[in-house]
Amino acid sequence: MTTRPRRFDLIAFDWDGTLFDSTALIARCIQDACRDVGVAVPSEADAAYVIGLGLHDALKHAAPGLPPERYPELGARYRHHYLARQDDLVLFEGTLAMLTDLRARNHWLAVATGKSRRGLDQVLQQSGLGPLFDATRTADETQSKPHPQMLLELMREFGVDPGRTLMIGDTTHDLQLAANAGAPRVGVSFGAHDHASFEPFEPLFVAHSTRELRDWLLAHG
């Protein structure tokens, strides 16, 4: 068996705002969906805050005055706007090289995301990153962040202890997920949440670019 390097066997990444430069677009789509159904339009900061949650939980927080029976309508309008603009989305520069370097060191790589299974499978195919990941979990097949289920399932799949698992994300939802699962965590400041809000979750590191994240992982991961 190949000896796995350094500190972590399993590295799990959030998707939107961590690997994919999608924060601003998702926030605008949430705002447009709220406008379509006639509820108060959240600020850009409030719309960005819910990124990383499962769609149902995200829309519930973004439109607290909307009756629950209208959540499907709001979700449909969000998907309409997102699908119309998704071709504008790109990976953060350096993402492919970072993931390739980590695979070369025999880390298991995973995605733990608030996206739907259908949505994640589509972007994995379009981006060409699918073959780089050993496993993925989405909010519609487990529990929405910050519930630890998706990370716990990934750890069980590979037989990895929490201390040998690293979660990387751009939101407090990601870091709380890791904390709830007993796993170390790293934040990135270039996504949805202000990195000052990461402090209570005691991340090992906060990266301000994908290059910084890659360099830290190769040195300390």
N, C-alpha and C positions, 0 to 999 in steps of 0.2 A: 504493500500500500504506500502511495506517495505521502511523504511527510508534509503536513500542511504548515505553512509558515506563520511565524509571529504570534500575534495575540488572538486573532479572530478566525474561526473556521467559516462562519456564515455572515455575510454582509447583506443586509436588506435595505433597499432604497425605496423611498417614496418616489412617485412619478412626477406629477405636476408641480412645477416650481423647484424641483430638485434635479431632475434629469432633463425635463422638457420645459421650455420657456413659454409657459402657458398662463401664468398668473393673471396678467392684465386682460387677456382675452376672456378667461373664465369669469372674472369679475364683471366685465362688460356684459357678458351673456346673462348673468344672474340679474343685473340691473335691467336689461331689456325684457327679460321674462317677467319681472315684477311689474314693469310698466305695462306690459301686454295684458296682464290680468287685473290691473287697476288697483294695486296695493302700493303703499309707500315704497319708493325706490331707495334702497340702502346706499350709503356713501360707498365710495370706492374701497375705503379701508374696511368697512363692515362687510362688504361683499367678498373681499379677499380673505377676511378672517375665517369664513366657513370652508374655504378650499382645504381639501384633505378629508373632510367628513364624507360619509356616504351621501348620495344625492338627496334622499328623503330628509336626513338630518340637516343637511346644508340648507335646503330650501325652507325648512321649518324655522331655522334660525334667521335666515335672510328675510323672511316674510312672516313675522310672528302674528300679524293680524289676520292672516288668511285662514279660513276654516279648513280643517283637515281634509274634508271631502274634496277640496279643490287642489290639494297637493299634486295629484296626477296631471291636472291642467297646467300648473306651474312648471312641473317637470318636463312636460311635452314642449312647452314654449322655450325652456332652457335648451333642450336638446336641439330644437329647430335652429336656434341662433348659433349654437356651438358647431353643429354639422355644417352650417353654411360657411363657417370661417375656419374650420380646422386645418385646411390646407396651408394656412398662413403660419402654422406653428412649426418650430424648429427645436432641435436639441440644443442645449447650452454647448458652446464651443468647448471642445476637449472631452466631451462625455464619452464618445466612442473609444478614444485612446485610453482613458481612465479605466473603463470596464475591461478592455482588452488586456491591459497591464495586470489587473487584479485576477483575471482568469488565468493568466500565465503563471501566477503564483499559487494557483490551485485553491483559491477561496471558492466556496459556494456563493453564488450571487442570486438574490431574489428581489422581487418587487412586492411591496405591501402598500396598497393604494386605496384611496376612496373612490376610484373609478369603478364602473361596472365591468363585469367580465367581457361583455361585448366590446365596450369602449377600449379596454386595455388591449385585448387581442388585436383590435384594428390598428392601434398606434404602434404596437410591437411589430406588426407586419410592415406598416408603412415606413417606420424608422429603420428597419433592418436589424433591430437589437434583439429580436426574439431569441436567436440561438445563443446569445450571451448569458441568458438567465436560466438557472436550474429549476426554479419554481416561482410561482406568482400567486398572490392572494388579492381578492377584490372585496369591496364592502358588501356587494350583493350576494356573496357566497359565504361570508363569515359574519362578523359584527363590525359596525362602523367604528373608526377611531374615536376616542382613545381607548376603547375596549381592547384588551391585549390578544383577543382570539387569533387574529390573522398571524401575528408573530409567534404565538405559542404553537400554532399548527405548523408553521415553517420549521421551528426548532425540532418538533417531534418528527417531522418528515426526514430530517437529516441526522437525528439523534445527537443534536448539539445542545449543550448546556447554555443557560442564559449568559453566563460570564464569557462564553466563547462566541457570542452573537453580538453584532453591532447593527443598530438602526440609524439610518441617515435620513434627515428630512428638513423641510423648510418651515414647518409650523410647530406650534406648541402641541397640536394634536399628535404629531409624529413622536415628539419627545416624551409626551405623557404616555403614549402607547408603549414605548420602550420601557419607561419607568414602571408601568403597571405589569409588564412582563418580566421585570427584574434584569433587563438587558442594558448594557452601556449604550450611549447615544452620541451622535454628532449632529450639529445643526449647520445649515447653510443660510447665509444672510441675504441671498439674491432671489428669494422666492416671495411667499405671501405674507409672512409675519415679520415684524420688527425683531431683530435678533436680541434686543434688550429684554424681550419677553421670555427668552430661553433660560435665563439665569436660574429660576427656581427649579428647573429640571436637571441642573448640573451636567450639561454636556461636556464630554471630554475635550471638545474643540468646536469652534465655530469658524467655518470656512467662508471667505468673502469672494471666492471665485472657484470654478471647477478645477483650475490649476492648483490652487491652494489645497483643495480637498484631495486631489490626486497625490500631491506631494506628502500630505499628512498620512494618508492611508498607506503609501509605500514605505514610509518611515516608521509608522506606529501601528498599522493595522495587522 
